[in-house]
């Protein structure tokens, strides 16, 4: 189950955008080995709200594009498919038989700014940020260069299945 909660008033969310996000999330999770019913929340906010959340959770007092709040824990350098494929989740891991993977908070205002900066579509930017955040929920990181290259490749592989590629 994917919950989309629009808490901003700056940018209209179309049915196409919502549907594309849901399809990409579902595809990405299946590709990464999530074979159990799941819950993911996607919360759209503006720059002011994401700045507040960033300050409260990361002590960084500035807006960002997307924040991920994973519910599962991963050993250093491991991702979902390394740890949880074949794992028997207990009732403490589930909510009404669904695995709660976490929350994504995405600033649509920042996505619009970045799409102009990078010269591609709003759809591409929002989908990229969504996939990026989903991979964080699954344990991926980009702090080290080798992790970053693995994560970037997964992002582009997933987006390319939907013909959402970088425009040149």
PLY file of the C-alpha trace (Angstrom):
ply
format ascii 1.0
element vertex 168
property float x
property float y
property float z
element edge 167
property int vertex1
property int vertex2
end_header
0.00 0.00 0.00
1.31 3.40 -0.98
-0.11 6.40 0.83
0.27 9.77 -0.87
-0.40 12.79 1.31
-0.27 16.23 -0.33
0.45 18.81 2.39
1.42 21.71 0.15
-0.50 24.22 -1.94
2.13 25.41 -4.45
2.06 22.68 -7.09
-0.93 20.70 -8.30
-0.59 16.93 -8.11
-2.01 15.29 -11.22
-3.44 11.79 -11.37
-0.69 10.95 -13.88
2.03 12.01 -11.44
0.42 10.08 -8.59
-0.02 6.97 -10.73
3.55 7.14 -12.06
4.95 7.48 -8.54
2.90 4.52 -7.30
3.99 2.37 -10.26
7.66 3.28 -9.86
7.61 2.58 -6.13
5.94 -0.78 -6.65
8.36 -1.71 -9.44
11.43 -0.60 -7.47
10.39 -2.58 -4.41
9.74 -5.73 -6.46
13.10 -5.31 -8.23
14.80 -5.03 -4.84
13.21 -8.24 -3.57
10.28 -6.97 -1.49
7.90 -9.90 -1.89
5.57 -9.10 0.98
2.70 -6.62 1.16
4.15 -3.29 2.24
3.35 0.24 3.35
5.17 3.34 2.17
4.06 6.91 2.81
4.92 9.72 0.40
4.29 13.16 1.83
4.48 16.19 -0.44
5.47 19.41 1.32
6.82 22.87 0.49
10.30 24.23 1.20
9.33 25.73 4.55
7.96 22.43 5.86
10.88 20.31 4.66
13.24 22.87 6.20
11.48 22.42 9.56
11.65 18.62 9.28
15.30 18.77 8.23
16.13 21.01 11.21
14.24 18.81 13.69
15.66 15.51 12.44
19.11 16.34 11.10
20.02 19.68 12.73
20.35 21.19 9.25
18.46 24.47 9.05
17.80 24.64 5.32
15.36 23.14 2.85
16.31 19.96 1.02
14.65 18.05 -1.78
13.71 14.76 -0.11
14.05 13.05 3.26
13.74 9.32 3.93
12.67 7.77 7.20
13.28 4.00 7.00
11.65 1.68 9.50
13.96 -1.30 8.96
17.52 -1.50 10.18
20.39 -2.72 8.03
23.90 -3.82 8.94
26.67 -1.55 7.62
26.92 -1.85 3.84
23.86 -4.10 3.48
20.55 -3.45 1.74
17.13 -5.08 1.92
17.89 -7.83 -0.58
21.07 -8.76 1.35
19.24 -9.13 4.66
15.51 -9.69 4.30
14.88 -11.92 1.27
13.48 -15.11 2.75
13.32 -13.52 6.21
10.27 -14.38 8.28
8.86 -11.08 9.51
7.18 -11.27 12.88
4.12 -9.38 14.09
6.38 -6.68 15.54
7.53 -5.88 11.97
4.06 -5.77 10.44
1.03 -3.53 10.54
-2.08 -5.48 9.54
0.15 -7.98 7.70
1.98 -5.24 5.79
5.68 -4.51 6.15
6.09 -0.84 7.03
9.12 0.32 5.05
9.00 3.98 6.03
8.16 7.50 4.97
9.31 9.78 2.18
8.96 13.54 2.58
9.43 15.34 -0.72
9.45 19.09 -1.34
7.64 19.67 -4.63
8.76 23.28 -4.49
12.40 22.17 -4.39
11.76 19.57 -7.12
10.45 22.36 -9.37
13.54 24.48 -8.66
15.87 21.54 -9.39
14.11 20.52 -12.59
14.79 24.03 -13.93
18.38 23.91 -12.68
19.03 20.49 -14.29
17.01 21.19 -17.42
14.60 18.29 -17.32
10.92 17.70 -16.64
9.14 18.01 -13.32
8.01 14.38 -13.71
11.63 13.26 -14.11
12.75 15.17 -11.01
9.94 13.94 -8.77
10.36 10.35 -9.97
14.12 10.51 -9.48
13.71 11.83 -5.93
11.11 9.17 -5.19
13.33 6.32 -6.41
16.31 7.82 -4.57
14.29 7.88 -1.35
12.88 4.37 -1.84
16.42 3.07 -2.17
17.29 4.81 1.11
14.32 3.02 2.74
15.90 -0.20 1.48
19.30 0.53 3.01
21.16 2.16 0.11
23.42 5.10 0.84
25.71 7.45 -1.06
28.18 8.68 1.53
31.09 6.68 0.07
31.94 6.85 -3.64
31.44 3.10 -4.24
28.04 3.19 -2.51
27.11 6.27 -4.51
27.89 4.63 -7.86
25.85 1.53 -6.94
22.91 3.66 -5.83
23.04 5.91 -8.93
23.06 2.86 -11.21
20.02 1.38 -9.45
18.20 4.72 -9.71
18.81 4.99 -13.44
17.99 1.31 -14.08
14.62 1.70 -12.38
13.78 5.01 -14.05
14.77 3.72 -17.48
12.10 1.00 -17.24
9.58 3.85 -17.28
11.46 5.72 -20.03
12.27 8.46 -17.53
15.84 9.23 -18.44
18.14 12.20 -18.13
17.56 14.66 -20.89
20.60 16.01 -22.62
0 1
1 2
2 3
3 4
4 5
5 6
6 7
7 8
8 9
9 10
10 11
11 12
12 13
13 14
14 15
15 16
16 17
17 18
18 19
19 20
20 21
21 22
22 23
23 24
24 25
25 26
26 27
27 28
28 29
29 30
30 31
31 32
32 33
33 34
34 35
35 36
36 37
37 38
38 39
39 40
40 41
41 42
42 43
43 44
44 45
45 46
46 47
47 48
48 49
49 50
50 51
51 52
52 53
53 54
54 55
55 56
56 57
57 58
58 59
59 60
60 61
61 62
62 63
63 64
64 65
65 66
66 67
67 68
68 69
69 70
70 71
71 72
72 73
73 74
74 75
75 76
76 77
77 78
78 79
79 80
80 81
81 82
82 83
83 84
84 85
85 86
86 87
87 88
88 89
89 90
90 91
91 92
92 93
93 94
94 95
95 96
96 97
97 98
98 99
99 100
100 101
101 102
102 103
103 104
104 105
105 106
106 107
107 108
108 109
109 110
110 111
111 112
112 113
113 114
114 115
115 116
116 117
117 118
118 119
119 120
120 121
121 122
122 123
123 124
124 125
125 126
126 127
127 128
128 129
129 130
130 131
131 132
132 133
133 134
134 135
135 136
136 137
137 138
138 139
139 140
140 141
141 142
142 143
143 144
144 145
145 146
146 147
147 148
148 149
149 150
150 151
151 152
152 153
153 154
154 155
155 156
156 157
157 158
158 159
159 160
160 161
161 162
162 163
163 164
164 165
165 166
166 167
